[in-house]
Amino acid sequence: MAQILIIDDEAFIRDILSSRVFRLGHEALEAENLYVARDILARHPVDLVFLDVNLPDGSGLAALPEIKSSPSAPEVIIVTAVGTEDGAALAIQNGAWDYITKPFRKEDIILLIRRSLEYRQAHMAAGNTAVLDTSDIVGSSVALRKSISQVARSAANTANVFIQGETGTGKELFARAIHDNCRLTPGNYVVVDCAAMPEALTESVLFGHVKGAFTGAEKNAEGLIRGADKGTLFLDEIGELPMTIQKAFLRVLQERRFRPVGSSREVQSEFRLISATNRDLDKMVAQGRFRKDLLHRLKTFSINIPPLRDRKEDIQALASHYLDKLCIKHKVPAKGLLPETLAVLTAYDWPGNVRELINALEKAVLSAPELPLIYPMFLPDRIRISHASKDIPRNDETDGQSANSQTILSIPLEADRIPPLKSYREKGVARMERIYLAYLLKTTNHDLDQAAGIAGISKNRLYFLLRKYQMGRA
């Protein structure tokens, strides 16, 4: 018997759904708002949730990730009176089982309950029999857990896998995890960086060649596809694969046979293909820059890796994990993060994703290798500036300025009243110093010794600046 939670502010909707649940032999729990629902989810192992979109104390769609990450990680069916395409997309992307609109038919509800619980039972049984090694994939956010569950499903077979994600999200880590956890591909793990291969040599690198096939071919070469026999071939940045090679590679995927350059004989390679890209291949297909039939072959199974800005709750775990690795790499004592440093890291949007985070931490480690803590000042300037800029008040008066004027640091510039550069620079520096000092005092609770240490200046210099701007208790 499953426990099914119905979250809806309309009593008659809760009654209808509860009656369907009871008739199927399950237990129905009811909540008229998110506050009650959170209490139930904390105390009961819920298997399935019917979640209304518009609730008295918040949006069901906004609460979906929180509900999915509750202890029992229930399946969720979104229920709404007014469905929208954007709402459906948001629900599915955040792990909802389905998205349905009111009024609904009894038969549809019964089928949804049965199918979602069948899936949950089978999924949990599979999870109990296979232990997935994802030690290099750090984090526990809902978005990341969804991607990891796709790794588990991929590792259970040898179907082609297509990994999509922005630069720096860790596509190769996911590809490696699939290979390492798949007992059906015990052979080599062969990595091909399509963006780094010279186009003239791509065919030879992939398919191999025989001696004398072209100038410089002094001996036979096996080729990377042959080297991946009984193992995994990982094509990174497959969007860069030349059109001239795509047709030949499509045949390889269909037949698992190919002819090395200059050879009259075909060879065979039974490899598992994993491909990855940060590009929109559907758009490239529409532009005639990528073969549609090849893309269909690649996408037998797809995994989307979320950008770091969409899983900021993982930043603390990621930072701790890579700080330990970086300290070992550079042979320096272990380091910890100050709360204010973590706040700066969490506020940043990380356009370069996890790779950019690692580079920022490495810079911080090397800035003061002898210190046991990472201070905000050790982080790259772009990250600190981004954080400081969030506290700069917007000047609404400049919104309607003409095209001949502009604002820098909320200090207006008019074409007929441009001040000397020196005085303008001094005003800008003064404004930034005030903002920085205000945040510094707030963060350190006016502990001037700590503030001076974080700012990297002497206490006397800090006193001078505070007096200059009439701030704090100086």
C-alpha positions in Angstrom: 0.0 0.0 0.0 1.4 3.4 -1.0 0.9 6.7 0.7 -0.3 9.5 -1.6 -0.3 13.1 -0.6 -2.8 15.5 -2.2 -1.9 19.2 -1.9 -4.8 21.4 -3.0 -6.6 24.3 -1.4 -10.0 23.1 -2.9 -11.6 20.6 -0.6 -13.7 19.0 -3.3 -10.6 18.3 -5.4 -9.0 16.6 -2.4 -12.1 14.6 -1.9 -12.2 13.4 -5.5 -8.6 12.4 -5.6 -8.8 10.8 -2.1 -11.7 8.6 -3.2 -9.7 7.4 -6.2 -6.7 6.6 -4.0 -8.8 4.7 -1.5 -10.5 2.6 -4.2 -7.0 1.5 -5.5 -6.1 0.3 -2.0 -3.7 3.1 -1.0 -3.7 5.7 1.8 -4.5 9.3 1.1 -3.0 12.2 3.0 -4.4 15.7 2.5 -2.9 19.2 2.8 -4.6 22.5 1.9 -1.4 24.4 1.6 2.4 24.0 1.4 2.9 24.6 5.2 0.9 21.5 6.1 2.4 19.6 3.2 5.9 20.2 4.4 5.0 18.8 7.8 3.5 15.7 6.3 6.5 15.1 4.0 8.8 15.4 7.0 6.9 12.8 9.0 5.6 10.3 6.4 7.3 8.2 3.7 5.2 9.6 0.8 5.3 7.7 -2.5 3.3 10.1 -4.7 2.2 13.7 -4.6 -0.7 15.4 -6.4 0.4 19.1 -6.4 -1.8 22.1 -7.2 0.0 25.0 -8.9 -1.8 27.9 -7.2 -1.8 27.5 -3.4 -2.6 30.0 -0.6 1.0 30.2 0.6 3.0 29.8 -2.6 3.4 28.3 -6.1 3.3 24.5 -6.4 5.8 24.7 -9.3 8.2 26.7 -7.2 7.9 24.2 -4.4 8.4 21.2 -6.8 12.2 20.8 -6.3 11.8 21.0 -2.5 9.1 18.3 -2.6 11.2 16.1 -4.9 14.2 16.4 -2.5 12.2 15.5 0.7 13.3 12.3 2.5 11.1 9.9 0.5 11.7 11.6 -2.8 8.1 11.1 -4.1 6.9 11.1 -7.6 4.9 14.3 -8.3 1.9 15.0 -10.6 1.2 18.6 -11.1 -2.5 19.6 -11.2 -3.6 23.0 -12.5 -6.8 24.7 -13.5 -5.1 26.7 -16.2 -2.3 24.8 -17.9 0.4 26.7 -19.9 3.2 25.5 -22.1 5.9 27.2 -19.9 4.4 25.6 -16.8 4.4 22.2 -18.3 8.0 22.6 -19.4 9.1 23.8 -16.0 7.3 20.9 -14.3 8.8 18.2 -16.5 12.3 19.8 -16.3 12.1 19.7 -12.5 11.2 16.0 -12.4 7.4 15.9 -12.4 5.9 12.6 -13.4 3.1 14.4 -15.3 1.3 17.7 -15.7 -2.5 17.6 -15.9 -5.3 20.2 -16.1 -8.7 20.3 -14.3 -11.2 18.9 -14.8 -9.7 15.4 -15.1 -11.3 12.1 -15.9 -11.5 9.3 -13.3 -9.8 6.9 -15.8 -6.9 9.2 -16.3 -6.3 9.6 -12.6 -6.4 5.9 -12.0 -3.9 5.2 -14.8 -1.6 7.9 -13.6 -1.5 6.5 -10.0 -0.9 3.0 -11.3 1.8 3.8 -13.7 3.7 6.2 -11.4 3.7 3.7 -8.6 4.7 0.8 -10.9 7.6 2.9 -12.0 8.6 3.9 -8.5 8.6 0.3 -7.3 10.6 -0.9 -10.3 13.0 2.1 -10.0 13.6 1.5 -6.3 14.2 -2.2 -6.8 16.8 -1.5 -9.5 18.4 1.0 -7.2 18.7 -1.5 -4.4 20.5 -4.0 -6.6 23.1 -1.7 -8.2 25.5 0.5 -6.3 26.6 3.4 -8.5 30.1 4.7 -8.2 29.8 8.5 -8.8 32.5 9.6 -6.3 33.8 12.3 -8.7 30.3 13.8 -9.3 29.8 16.0 -6.2 26.5 17.4 -5.0 23.1 16.4 -3.8 20.7 18.9 -5.4 17.5 17.7 -7.1 18.8 18.8 -10.5 22.0 16.8 -10.1 20.3 13.7 -8.6 18.1 13.6 -11.7 21.2 13.5 -14.0 22.8 10.9 -11.8 19.7 8.7 -12.0 20.1 8.9 -15.8 23.7 7.7 -15.4 22.4 4.7 -13.5 20.0 3.8 -16.2 22.6 4.3 -18.9 25.1 2.0 -17.1 22.6 -0.8 -17.2 22.9 -1.2 -21.0 25.1 -0.4 -24.0 22.8 2.1 -25.9 24.3 5.3 -27.3 24.3 8.1 -24.8 24.1 11.8 -25.7 25.3 14.2 -22.9 24.4 17.9 -23.2 25.6 20.7 -20.9 27.4 24.0 -20.9 31.2 24.3 -20.9 32.6 23.3 -17.6 29.6 21.3 -16.2 31.5 18.0 -16.1 30.4 16.1 -19.2 33.5 13.9 -19.3 33.0 13.0 -15.6 29.5 11.8 -16.5 30.7 9.9 -19.5 33.5 8.2 -17.4 30.9 7.3 -14.7 28.7 5.5 -17.3 31.7 3.5 -18.5 33.0 2.7 -15.1 29.6 1.5 -13.9 28.8 -0.6 -17.0 29.8 -4.2 -16.7 28.8 -4.7 -20.3 31.7 -2.6 -21.7 34.9 -3.9 -19.9 37.3 -2.7 -22.6 39.1 0.6 -23.0 37.7 4.0 -22.4 38.8 6.0 -25.5 38.4 9.8 -25.5 38.2 11.8 -28.7 38.2 15.6 -28.6 36.5 16.5 -31.9 37.3 20.2 -31.5 41.1 19.4 -31.2 41.4 17.2 -34.3 42.7 18.7 -37.5 40.0 18.2 -40.1 42.5 16.7 -42.6 43.5 14.0 -40.1 40.1 13.3 -38.6 39.4 10.3 -40.8 42.8 8.7 -40.1 42.6 9.4 -36.4 39.1 7.7 -36.1 39.3 4.9 -38.6 43.1 4.3 -38.7 45.1 3.8 -41.9 47.5 1.4 -43.6 51.1 2.0 -44.4 51.5 4.2 -47.4 47.9 5.5 -47.4 49.1 9.1 -47.6 52.3 11.0 -47.2 53.7 10.4 -43.7 51.9 7.1 -43.2 55.0 5.1 -42.5 53.2 2.3 -40.7 49.8 0.9 -40.0 47.7 2.8 -37.4 44.8 1.1 -35.6 42.5 4.2 -35.1 40.5 5.2 -32.0 37.3 3.4 -33.0 39.1 0.1 -33.2 40.9 0.9 -29.9 37.4 1.2 -28.3 36.4 -2.4 -29.2 34.4 -4.0 -26.4 34.7 -0.7 -24.5 33.5 2.9 -24.7 34.2 5.6 -27.4 33.6 9.1 -26.0 33.3 11.8 -28.6 33.6 15.1 -26.8 32.3 18.2 -28.6 30.8 16.1 -31.3 29.2 19.2 -32.8 32.7 20.0 -34.2 32.8 16.7 -36.2 33.3 17.7 -39.8 30.3 17.2 -42.2 32.6 15.1 -44.4 33.1 12.6 -41.7 29.6 12.5 -40.3 28.2 10.3 -43.1 31.0 7.7 -42.7 30.6 7.7 -38.9 26.8 7.2 -39.3 27.5 4.0 -41.1 29.9 2.9 -38.4 27.1 3.4 -35.8 24.7 1.3 -38.0 27.1 -1.5 -38.9 29.9 -1.3 -36.3 32.2 -1.9 -39.3 34.5 0.5 -41.2 37.4 0.6 -43.6 40.8 2.2 -42.5 42.1 4.8 -44.8 43.9 3.1 -47.8 42.7 -0.3 -46.9 40.6 -2.7 -49.0 39.3 -4.7 -46.0 36.8 -3.7 -43.4 37.4 -4.2 -39.7 34.9 -4.5 -36.9 34.6 -2.7 -33.5 31.8 -3.4 -31.0 32.0 -0.2 -29.0 29.6 1.7 -26.8 29.2 5.4 -28.0 28.9 8.3 -25.6 28.9 11.8 -27.2 28.8 15.2 -25.6 28.4 18.8 -26.7 27.7 22.3 -25.4 26.1 23.3 -28.7 22.5 23.2 -29.8 22.7 20.3 -32.4 19.0 20.7 -33.3 19.7 24.3 -34.3 22.8 23.1 -36.3 20.6 20.5 -38.1 18.2 23.3 -39.1 21.1 25.3 -40.4 22.5 22.3 -42.4 25.6 22.0 -40.3 24.9 18.6 -38.7 23.2 15.5 -40.1 19.7 14.9 -38.8 20.0 11.1 -39.2 23.3 11.1 -37.2 21.7 13.2 -34.4 18.9 10.6 -34.1 21.4 7.9 -33.7 23.3 9.8 -31.0 20.2 10.5 -29.0 19.2 7.0 -28.1 19.5 8.1 -24.5 20.0 11.7 -23.4 21.4 13.2 -20.3 21.2 17.0 -19.5 23.7 18.3 -17.0 22.4 21.3 -15.1 24.6 24.5 -15.0 26.1 25.4 -11.6 23.8 28.4 -11.3 20.8 26.1 -11.2 22.3 24.0 -8.4 23.9 26.5 -6.1 23.1 24.3 -3.1 26.0 22.1 -4.3 28.6 24.8 -4.2 29.6 24.2 -0.6 30.2 20.5 -1.2 32.0 21.2 -4.4 34.2 23.8 -2.9 35.2 21.5 0.0 35.8 18.6 -2.3 38.1 20.5 -4.7 39.8 22.5 -1.9 41.0 19.2 -0.5 42.3 18.0 -3.9 44.0 21.4 -4.6 45.8 21.4 -1.2 47.1 17.9 -1.9 48.1 18.9 -5.4 50.1 21.9 -4.3 51.3 20.3 -1.1 49.9 22.9 1.3 48.0 22.5 4.5 44.3 21.7 4.3 42.1 24.8 4.1 38.5 25.8 5.1 36.0 28.3 3.8 34.9 31.3 5.8 31.1 31.8 5.8 31.6 35.1 4.0 33.7 33.5 1.3 31.0 30.8 0.8 28.5 33.7 0.5 30.5 35.3 -2.3 30.8 31.9 -4.1 27.1 31.2 -3.8 26.1 34.6 -5.1 28.1 34.3 -8.3 26.4 32.9 -11.4 29.4 30.8 -12.6 29.2 31.2 -16.4 32.2 28.7 -16.6 30.4 26.3 -14.2 32.4 23.8 -12.1 35.6 24.3 -14.1 35.5 28.0 -13.3 34.9 27.3 -9.6 37.9 25.0 -9.5 40.1 27.6 -11.1 38.9 30.3 -8.7 39.6 28.0 -5.7 43.1 27.2 -7.0 43.8 30.9 -7.3 42.6 31.3 -3.7 44.7 28.4 -2.4 47.9 29.8 -4.0 47.2 33.4 -2.9 48.1 32.6 0.7 49.2 28.9 1.0 50.3 29.3 4.6 46.8 30.4 5.9 44.3 27.8 7.1 41.2 29.7 5.8 40.1 31.1 2.4 39.2 34.8 2.6 37.0 36.5 0.0 40.0 38.7 -1.0 41.8 35.6 -2.3 39.1 35.0 -5.0 39.4 36.3 -8.5 38.5 40.0 -8.9 35.6 39.3 -11.3 33.9 37.2 -8.7 34.4 39.8 -5.9 33.3 42.7 -8.2 30.2 40.7 -9.2 29.3 40.3 -5.6 30.0 43.9 -4.6 28.0 45.1 -7.6 24.8 43.4 -6.3 24.8 45.9 -3.4 25.0 49.0 -5.7 21.7 50.8 -5.6 20.1 51.3 -9.1 19.6 54.9 -10.1 16.0 54.9 -11.5 16.4 58.5 -12.6 18.8 57.4 -15.3 16.4 54.9 -16.8 15.0 57.5 -19.2 18.3 59.0 -20.2 18.9 59.8 -23.9 21.2 57.8 -26.1 23.8 60.6 -25.7 24.2 60.0 -22.0 25.2 57.0 -19.9 25.8 56.0 -16.2 28.8 54.4 -14.7 28.6 53.3 -11.1 25.3 55.3 -10.9 27.2 58.5 -11.5 25.5 60.2 -14.4 27.5 61.6 -17.4 25.9 64.2 -19.6 27.5 65.1 -23.0 27.6 68.8 -22.1 28.9 68.4 -18.5 31.6 65.8 -18.6 34.0 66.3 -15.6 37.8 65.9 -15.8 38.8 62.2 -15.8 40.7 62.6 -12.5 37.7 63.9 -10.5 35.3 61.4 -12.1 37.7 58.6 -11.2 38.0 59.8 -7.6 34.2 59.8 -7.3 34.0 56.3 -8.7 36.7 55.0 -6.4 35.1 56.7 -3.4 31.7 55.1 -4.2 33.2 51.6 -4.6 35.2 52.0 -1.3 32.0 53.1 0.6 30.1 50.1 -0.7 33.0 47.7 0.0 33.5 49.0 3.6 29.8 48.9 4.3 29.7 45.2 3.3 32.9 44.5 5.1 31.6 46.0 8.4 28.3 44.1 8.0 30.0 40.8 7.3 32.4 41.1 10.2 29.9 42.6 12.6 32.2 45.6 13.0 35.1 43.4 14.2 37.8 45.8 12.9 40.7 43.3 13.4 38.9 40.7 11.3 37.9 43.4 8.8 41.4 44.6 8.3 42.6 41.0 7.8 40.0 40.3 5.1 40.6 43.6 3.3 44.4 43.0 3.4 45.2 46.4 4.9 46.5 47.6 8.2 44.2 48.5 11.0 45.4 52.1 10.9 44.5 52.3 7.2 41.1 50.9 7.9 40.6 53.5 10.7 41.6 56.2 8.2 39.0 55.1 5.5 36.2 54.8 8.1 36.9 58.3 9.3 37.1 59.5 5.8 33.7 58.2 4.9 32.2 58.8 8.4 31.3 55.1 8.7 31.2 52.6 11.6 32.3 53.4 15.1 35.7 55.0 14.1 
